């Protein structure tokens, strides 16, 4: 249990460690990266449920970010897998209800349900991965700044920021309670069902007291309901080029079937 708690804390802090790097992507203005990510997500989910090949050009964006931002692929894919069960639960019935054959692979008929199910998984993977890469290359503090720059209400930004920042504190408190319980019940496997209520109450009281101490410390340092991440430079020409280039690419890939065009060009060259 304690090993799982420490592993959860490490996973939470992994993205912050990635955001502290100083690559070219990390130095792009957070507002530029936020707008690019939002456009990417909007364009990806705008495809119909039967379109798969048209989504392939959008793999170029995360692949290039992985390379330029020097983000390790395997840890990010592990975090992506957390969302897969939810998508499977949503789309697993598509092959049952949509049995119209839309494609033949040799003698194997492929129904529209399987195509829509695969399209849903690809869309989920691309959008969640884009959000993770935004956090890994920007950091929550700078992302909060970008959200305020696009006029997201400060109460929502502050709630998001504090929840993300202090979720590890909640995990640490849970770990301390579990450790104290196991010291008083040596040799016992797990926590008995009858004490779960009292332990949950203790966790609630401890987190409330911790939250009050954190709030009092913030007030003593001048907190008045507004989060001030510090000054930041405005968008320069590099940030604008990054933003405009990606957004143009996304809309071109949405308007035109790039895999089909590339395939036609290659076939024409071979002939």
KASULNOR-V78429 format. One record per helix or strand. SS is the DSSP state (H for helix, E for strand). FROM is the first residue (numbers start at 0). LEN is the number of residues. If there is no record, write none. Layout:
BEGIN
{{SS,FROM,LEN} {SS,FROM,LEN}}
END
This chain:
BEGIN
{{H,1,18} {H,29,16} {H,52,17} {H,72,19} {H,93,4} {E,100,5} {E,107,4} {H,111,27} {H,139,10} {H,153,31} {H,192,28} {H,236,19} {H,257,13}}
END
